[in-house]
């Protein structure tokens, strides 16, 4: 069986490994340090990050939900490892959309995710269970979309944003997309109906900035 390296040993990493298994790949997990390796109790093989050079012939994914940590791993191994996309077979796509996503690298798409059409995304994003991303959305690099989040049409989500479980980002328009600024966190269950500043935290219905 072809192997796929998965950076991380937490729940998100194991979910990423489940996608690899569903695609017929054998996951091999990458622990950051000896403490993470010693804490591993699951059946799949795990190696230390310092030993990944031995596995340069396989492709890797970064199963780490924290955007900043995922970015650091990607930067640390840029040009050294090949990063693949892992897309669960139950994810669905509008016409031509899957090829747009697969042109990127490091993308993880979990079960039940729906992309409609004319959606642009950057690299190393995670789209978790049953999230929906509608038409004419632009999503930057190292974004995390949590389970059940709904991104409606004509939205721009900048680099490093984190959209919480069940959050709703309401629709912009073709002349002025609703914007979520770089590095911003939208809390679980929030409903966003106006632009969000960069590096901020928004919660509630309607969403208001609290930080």
Secondary structure by P-SEA (a helix, b strand, c coil): cbbbbbccccaaaaaaaaaaaaacbbbbbbbccaaaaaaccccbbbbccccccccccbbbbbccccaaaaaaaaaaacccbbbbbbbccccccccaaaaaaacccbbbbccbbbbbcccccccbbbbccbbbbbcbbbbbcbbbbccbbbbccbbbbccbbbbcccccbbbbccccccccccbbbbcccbbbccccccccccccccbbbcc
